[in-house]
Amino acid sequence: MIVTEQKAFTEIVGYLNPYKRLFIVGCGSCATAWHTGGETEVREMAGKLQDMGKIITGWVVVEEPCDERKTKRELQRAHAAEVAEAEALLVMACGAGTGTVAMAIPDKPIYPALNSLYLARLERLTRTDERCVLCGECVLAWTGGICPLATCPKGLLNGPCGGYKDGHCEVDQSKECAWVAIYQRMKNLDSLEMLETIHPPKDFSKMTHPRRVDKTPA
C-alpha cells in the first residue's frame, strides 16, 4: 500500500483559488483503503469546495489511477464531458496517480490533494508501518524478510550498530532494534549463517529518478 495523507485544506484552496469549475479524481485502491481518497473522502471534498462557491462538474473514483489505461478510460471516455467542463482537476491519489492523470489530461491544470508518504505493510485498516524503500536491490533473502533500510532509522545494511541498548534503537528507544529483530528471525529459521554475508554499499544509480521499467518483448 502507498500510504498518503490529505494536504491541509488551506493549501488545496490556495492553488485552486483561480478556478471556479473543478473535477475531482479519487483512488479506488490504496487511498480508499487508507481513507484519504475514496468515495467518502471525494464526496466530502466536493462538499467543502461547493460550500466555498466552487462548481464541481463531476467526480470519479478510478479503480487504480496509477494505471494509465483505467485512468484514460474514465477521464477521456466515461467522464469526458464533465472533465471538459472543468477548469482544473483535483486528484485524491498518490503522486503516481496524480502524475498519470496529468498525462491523461495534458491540457488542464492537475493538482494533488494528498501527500505520498511511503510504501507500507498494512497491519489493519487504521495502522501501517514502512516496510520497503523501493531501493532496486532487495536484500530480504538475507534478512528474513525484514528490510533493514526501511526498519532501521540509520538504514544499516550490516548491523547492528554499537548504539543499540537492551535490544532497542538508540534513535528511538521505544522501538526494537531492526537488526535484533532480524537476528531473532534468522535464529528461529535456523539460518544465522546468512547474516555472515557482508553487503556492499547500495548502488544508488538504481534509485536514480525518474525510473522506468519497460517489459515489452524485444
N, C-alpha and C positions, 0 to 999 in steps of 0.2 A: 504494500500500500504506500502511495505517496501521501504523506501527512501534510495537510495545509491548515492555515488559519485565515479567518477573514480579516482583511485590512480594516483599519479604523474607518468608520463611515465618513468621517470628515475628509479623509484622504481621497476616498472614492468620489465624494461630492466635488472635491476640489478639481479633479480633472474631467469630471462630467459636466461641470458648470456651463461650458459654452454650448451644450447640446440640449435640445428640447425633447427630441424623439429618440427613444432608445430600444434596443432589442437585447434580451438577456439570454445567455447560454449557460446552462448548468452541466454538471457531470454526473452520469448515472453509475459511475464506478467508485473510485476512491473518495471523491468529495461527498458522494451520497452516503457512503458508509461512515465517514467521519463527520457528517452533519455540517459541512461547510458550503456545499454547493449542490445539494439535491433539490427535489421539487419543493420541499417545505421551505428551504432557505431561499430559493429563487422567488417563490411567491412572497416571502417576507421582504426581500429586497425590492421587488416590484412595488409592493405596497408603500414602503418607505419613500421610494423615489416618486411615486404618484402623489403622496402627501406633500411633496415639495413642489408639485406642479409639473413634473415630468410626464410625458406621454410614453407609455410602454406599448410599442407597436406589436409586440409578441414576445414569447419566450419558448425555449425548448430545453429539455434535459437530454443531451446526447449520451447514448449508452457509454461510449468511450471517446470523448472529444479529442484524445491524442491519436485516434485512428482517422487518418485523412479521408478515407472512403466514407466512413459513417458521418463525419462532420460535413463533408460536401453534400452528401445525400440529404441531410436535414436542412442545411442552410441554403444550398443552391437549388433545391427542388421542393421539398416539403414545405419549407417556410420562406421561400424566395421572395414572395410578395411582402411579407412582414419585415424581412431584412431590408428590402429595397426602400421601405418607408422610413427606416431608422437613419438617423444621422451618425450614430456610433453604436458599437456593441460592447456590452459589459460581460466578461467571461468569468464564471464562478467555477474555475478548474485550476489545475496546477499549471506551471509555466509551459509544459509541453502541450497541454490542451489549449492554452491561450495562444501559443505560437502557431498551432495547427489552424485555429480559427482565423488568425491573421493571414495565413497562406490561402485559406479558402475564400476569404472576403478581402482581397487586396485593396479595394477602392474605398474602404471605410475605416475610420479610426477604431482600434480594438484596445480595450482597457481591462486590466486584471482586477478582480475583486478579492483575490486570495494571495497570500504569501506561501510559497512552497518551502517546506521545512526540511524533510528528509524522507528516505526510503525506510519503511518500518516493518517490524513484525507486529501483527495485530494480536494483542493479548485478549482483549474483549472490546466491545463496541465503544467503550469510553477510555481505553488506555492502549498506548502503543509504546514501543521503545525502538531506538535506532539500531538496525542490525546490518546495514550494508551502506558503504560509501561509494559504490559503483566504480571501484578502482581499476577494473580491467585485468587484474591479476589475482584471482581468488586463491586464498591460502586455507580455505576451510578444511581441506583434506588433512592438513597437518595440525589443525587446532580444534578438532572435534566439533566442527560446525559452528564455532563461536568466532566471530570476526574480531581480531584484535584492533583493527583500525577503527571500527565503529564502537566497540565497547570499552576500549582503553582510552582515557582522556588524552594520553600522550601519543596514541596511535603506534605503540611499540610493536614491531614485527617480531622481535625477540625479547621475551620478558621472563619474569617480571623485573621491574627496575628496583633500585635499592631503597625506594621511598615508601613502599607499602608497609603497613603495620597491622599485625593481627589479622592478616587476610583482607584488609581494607585499603582502599586507594588513598594516597596522601592528598590528591587533588580534591576529592570529596569523600570524607571518611564514612559517610552514610552508605557508600556503595562498596560492594565486594570488588576486590581487585580482579580485573578481567583475566589476568594470567593465572591467578589462583583458581578461578573457575575453569579455565582451560585445562590446567593440570589435573584438577579433580575429575573432570570428564574423561580425559585421556587415561587416567588411572583406572576409572571404572570400566573403561573399554579395553583395559589391559594393552594399551598402545602407547605407553610412555616413551618408547623408543622414537616415536615420531617427533617428539619435542627436541631431539638431538639435532634435528635439521636446523642449520643457521640460514635464515632468509636474507638475501641481499637487499639493499635499498630498493624501494619501488621504482619502476620505470615510469616516471611521471609523464612521459610522452604519450602513454596510453590513456592519460586523463586530459590530454590537450583538447581544448574546446574550440569550435564545435566538433563533436564526434559524430560519425555516421557509419552505419553498417548496411551494406547492400548485399543481400543474399540472392540476387538474381543470378541464375546459372550463366556461366560464361558461354 
